[in-house]
Amino acid sequence: MKKTVLSLKLLCSMFAWAAAGPNPADYHITIHVIVSRIQFISKQDLDVLIDGRKYELLCECASGALLALGDYKAKLVKDKHKTAYDSIQIYEFLFADHNTRRFEVVGVTE
């Protein structure tokens, strides 16, 4: 009996976890895509503006299709600064259908 109850609890918690999608309130950064390119079929390269600064973002899991130009909501999911001059940043875009895609910062322009 205990095994059945435990199994049901685990199953219910698994379904609840799987059903939870991204929370749109967490995606408070507006990223404006000004250039969209495909590189090597599976890589998507973007030139974007974030708070008035120009960045180049790369996604290695793209579908091979161009991302439409315009504004997207995003959140910063990784922001490491090992030294005063090195940084690693990853932004996660939230699309209208609640799918997400992560882009790594691979360039910055002054």
Beta strands, then each sheet from edge to edge (+ up, - down):
strand 1: 29-39
strand 2: 43-50
strand 3: 53-59
strand 4: 70-80
strand 5: 88-94
strand 6: 100-109
sheet 1: 1+ 2- 3+ 6- 5+ 4- 1+
end
